[in-house]
Amino acid sequence: MGGVLVGFSIIGFVILIGYFVERFGIVGVGTGRVLNRMAFFVATPALLFTVLSHADVTVLFSEFLLAIVCTIVVGVVVYVIAARLFFRRPLAETVLGASTATYVNANNIGLPVAIYVLGSAQYVAPVLLLQLVILAPTILAILDLATQGRASFRSIVTQPIRNPMIIASLAGVLVAMLGITLPKPVLAPFELIGGAAIPLVLLSFGMSLHGQRLLKARTGRKQVVAATAIKVALMPIVAYLFGHFVFDLAGAELFAVVAVSALPTAQNIFNFASRYDRAVVVTRDTVLLTTILSMPALLVIAALLA
């Protein structure tokens, strides 16, 4: 269980640093938002490019990933149904809510878990590719259209060339597909800048927690509870059902597909929400709750399936 503890310890410590930075007024007012924008427009695109340029794109067609995709689809459908029945929200807020219920932290928690618990990073790589290449661009495209107040053919067609994260993801996949080996001096600046992405996101997230109360009244508690329940409880169960009964996964692969599905919500969703100034409190609370609750969930899964 060392990988689970290591992953949560790392992310929790950095978030705590961000909280204390804001708590003691070490930086000026609004610095958290600046850090978030730096992560969105500069550091995260660099990280995505470096990660995907080394990726094995053939993992996109594995049965393991198909089980993950089916699990995500079920999670999104359940959240949308719950939203329609219990808390009707605008499109942008609904998309962000569904994302918090299904978009897993495959990087700064998923990688340590994969390496130290599952035994190989290969179980996280396909999920990372799926989220970076397909899910994140889709989410950002919908948010772009929803926040503009109108949808036009031109905005849909030009959306990929207007978002740095999408551009970086597609460029990285293209490099990987073509088998291009970039010279070290070319890749080094991207690695250097990309290395700041996760710390920036976690620090800004920690700073946003100061002065806030979890599940505060009239801040979207129903959305947070629904998304958290889907992420921590429903998705691992659905992943097991699809993995075992539909795709005939067993042993390490079945354990991996369930464990990956139980990973907490990625901070990227909070990053997206902050960028578009929609559902910021809901995404923040869901990220925090799922991060707390996923640890015992992963320990239970490991005890049952490892």
Secondary structure, 3 states (H helix, E strand, C coil): CHHHHHHHHHHHHHHHHHHHHHHCCCCCCCHHHHHHHHHHHHHHHHHHHHHHHCCCHHHHHCHHHHHHHHHHHHHHHHHHHHHHHHCCCCHHHHHHHHHHHHCECCCCCHHHHHHHHHCCHHHCHHHHHHHHHHHHHHHHHHHHHHHHCCCCHHHHHHHHHCCHHHHHHHHHHHHHHHCCCCCHHHHHHHHHHHCCHHHHHHHHHHHHHCCCCCCCCCCCHHHHHHHHHHHHHHHHHHHHHHHHHHCCCCHHHHHHHHHHHCCCECHHHHHHHHHHCCCHHHHHHHHHHHHHHHHHHHHHHHHHHC
